[in-house]
Amino acid sequence: MTNDLMTNDLMTKKMIKISQKLKDKLWWLIISVDYDYGRITIADHDLTEDTLTLWLEDKHDFKNTLDECLQVDIPVKQFAKIIKEEQLNSYEGSKMHPTKNYLYKASIEINAPIRWYQDDATLNEQQNARETVLKLLLTQLIETQTLGEDMVLY
């Protein structure tokens, strides 16, 4: 993917800024795992009314307390947007057209993103949603730093 395509892709998505301090800490975490992103794991998480908090650590260097982990706070609205964009709260199914009586394929939403996460998602689906946020965060960090842009999470 060329830089122009990546820039256009990033521009089409709503972005939120991540502080320079968090950006620096994320880079230190990436460097400490020798750029092996698979070693970065979510040690714990918390979902409040306003924020999804993820505590990140190195799989090869588990921490004794959450205070030793890197804390990342994602606004709930952004978490909901990620769930919706990644279609984690929906499935591919068939619907009957109400008047013309034919079947068509459609994405069927199970529930609103946060309600789906809290009420409908299995433990594995919840974990997958959190890991998707981590993957997007790291991908966005790498792409924006490569492009020389501000750190953003879409």
Contacts in CASP RR format, 6 or more apart in sequence:
PFRMAT RR
TARGET T0000
AUTHOR 0000-0000-0000
METHOD contacts of the structure
MODEL  1
MTNDLMTNDLMTKKMIKISQKLKDKLWWLIISVDYDYGRITIADHDLTED
TLTLWLEDKHDFKNTLDECLQVDIPVKQFAKIIKEEQLNSYEGSKMHPTK
NYLYKASIEINAPIRWYQDDATLNEQQNARETVLKLLLTQLIETQTLGED
MVLY
1 9 0 8 1.000
3 146 0 8 1.000
3 147 0 8 1.000
6 143 0 8 1.000
6 146 0 8 1.000
6 147 0 8 1.000
7 147 0 8 1.000
7 149 0 8 1.000
10 140 0 8 1.000
10 143 0 8 1.000
10 144 0 8 1.000
10 147 0 8 1.000
10 149 0 8 1.000
10 152 0 8 1.000
10 154 0 8 1.000
13 85 0 8 1.000
13 154 0 8 1.000
14 81 0 8 1.000
14 154 0 8 1.000
15 152 0 8 1.000
15 153 0 8 1.000
15 154 0 8 1.000
16 75 0 8 1.000
16 78 0 8 1.000
16 152 0 8 1.000
16 153 0 8 1.000
16 154 0 8 1.000
17 150 0 8 1.000
17 151 0 8 1.000
17 152 0 8 1.000
18 26 0 8 1.000
18 137 0 8 1.000
18 141 0 8 1.000
18 151 0 8 1.000
18 152 0 8 1.000
18 153 0 8 1.000
20 151 0 8 1.000
22 72 0 8 1.000
22 151 0 8 1.000
23 141 0 8 1.000
23 151 0 8 1.000
25 70 0 8 1.000
26 70 0 8 1.000
26 72 0 8 1.000
26 137 0 8 1.000
26 138 0 8 1.000
26 141 0 8 1.000
26 151 0 8 1.000
27 141 0 8 1.000
27 145 0 8 1.000
29 40 0 8 1.000
29 56 0 8 1.000
29 58 0 8 1.000
29 70 0 8 1.000
30 37 0 8 1.000
30 40 0 8 1.000
30 138 0 8 1.000
30 141 0 8 1.000
32 58 0 8 1.000
32 61 0 8 1.000
33 39 0 8 1.000
33 40 0 8 1.000
33 58 0 8 1.000
33 60 0 8 1.000
37 138 0 8 1.000
38 59 0 8 1.000
39 58 0 8 1.000
39 59 0 8 1.000
39 60 0 8 1.000
40 56 0 8 1.000
40 57 0 8 1.000
40 58 0 8 1.000
40 59 0 8 1.000
40 134 0 8 1.000
40 138 0 8 1.000
41 56 0 8 1.000
41 57 0 8 1.000
41 58 0 8 1.000
41 59 0 8 1.000
42 54 0 8 1.000
42 55 0 8 1.000
42 56 0 8 1.000
42 130 0 8 1.000
42 131 0 8 1.000
42 134 0 8 1.000
43 55 0 8 1.000
43 56 0 8 1.000
43 57 0 8 1.000
43 62 0 8 1.000
43 63 0 8 1.000
43 66 0 8 1.000
43 69 0 8 1.000
44 54 0 8 1.000
44 55 0 8 1.000
44 66 0 8 1.000
44 69 0 8 1.000
45 52 0 8 1.000
45 53 0 8 1.000
45 54 0 8 1.000
45 55 0 8 1.000
45 130 0 8 1.000
46 52 0 8 1.000
46 53 0 8 1.000
47 53 0 8 1.000
47 76 0 8 1.000
47 79 0 8 1.000
47 117 0 8 1.000
47 118 0 8 1.000
48 76 0 8 1.000
49 76 0 8 1.000
50 75 0 8 1.000
50 76 0 8 1.000
51 73 0 8 1.000
51 74 0 8 1.000
51 75 0 8 1.000
51 76 0 8 1.000
52 73 0 8 1.000
52 74 0 8 1.000
52 75 0 8 1.000
52 76 0 8 1.000
52 79 0 8 1.000
52 130 0 8 1.000
52 133 0 8 1.000
53 71 0 8 1.000
53 72 0 8 1.000
53 73 0 8 1.000
53 74 0 8 1.000
54 71 0 8 1.000
54 72 0 8 1.000
54 74 0 8 1.000
54 130 0 8 1.000
54 133 0 8 1.000
54 134 0 8 1.000
55 66 0 8 1.000
55 69 0 8 1.000
55 70 0 8 1.000
55 71 0 8 1.000
55 72 0 8 1.000
56 69 0 8 1.000
56 70 0 8 1.000
56 71 0 8 1.000
56 72 0 8 1.000
56 134 0 8 1.000
57 63 0 8 1.000
57 68 0 8 1.000
57 69 0 8 1.000
57 70 0 8 1.000
63 69 0 8 1.000
72 137 0 8 1.000
74 133 0 8 1.000
74 137 0 8 1.000
74 153 0 8 1.000
76 114 0 8 1.000
78 153 0 8 1.000
79 113 0 8 1.000
79 114 0 8 1.000
79 117 0 8 1.000
79 129 0 8 1.000
79 133 0 8 1.000
80 112 0 8 1.000
80 113 0 8 1.000
80 114 0 8 1.000
81 113 0 8 1.000
81 154 0 8 1.000
82 129 0 8 1.000
82 132 0 8 1.000
82 133 0 8 1.000
82 136 0 8 1.000
82 154 0 8 1.000
83 89 0 8 1.000
83 113 0 8 1.000
83 114 0 8 1.000
83 116 0 8 1.000
83 117 0 8 1.000
83 129 0 8 1.000
84 113 0 8 1.000
86 132 0 8 1.000
87 107 0 8 1.000
88 113 0 8 1.000
88 116 0 8 1.000
88 121 0 8 1.000
88 125 0 8 1.000
88 128 0 8 1.000
88 129 0 8 1.000
88 132 0 8 1.000
89 109 0 8 1.000
89 110 0 8 1.000
89 111 0 8 1.000
89 112 0 8 1.000
89 113 0 8 1.000
89 116 0 8 1.000
89 117 0 8 1.000
89 120 0 8 1.000
89 121 0 8 1.000
90 107 0 8 1.000
90 108 0 8 1.000
90 109 0 8 1.000
90 110 0 8 1.000
91 107 0 8 1.000
91 108 0 8 1.000
91 110 0 8 1.000
92 105 0 8 1.000
92 106 0 8 1.000
92 107 0 8 1.000
92 108 0 8 1.000
93 105 0 8 1.000
93 106 0 8 1.000
93 107 0 8 1.000
93 108 0 8 1.000
94 103 0 8 1.000
94 104 0 8 1.000
94 105 0 8 1.000
94 106 0 8 1.000
95 103 0 8 1.000
95 104 0 8 1.000
95 105 0 8 1.000
95 106 0 8 1.000
95 108 0 8 1.000
96 102 0 8 1.000
96 103 0 8 1.000
97 103 0 8 1.000
97 104 0 8 1.000
110 116 0 8 1.000
110 120 0 8 1.000
111 119 0 8 1.000
111 120 0 8 1.000
117 126 0 8 1.000
117 129 0 8 1.000
121 129 0 8 1.000
136 153 0 8 1.000
136 154 0 8 1.000
137 153 0 8 1.000
140 151 0 8 1.000
140 152 0 8 1.000
140 153 0 8 1.000
140 154 0 8 1.000
141 151 0 8 1.000
144 150 0 8 1.000
144 151 0 8 1.000
144 152 0 8 1.000
145 151 0 8 1.000
END
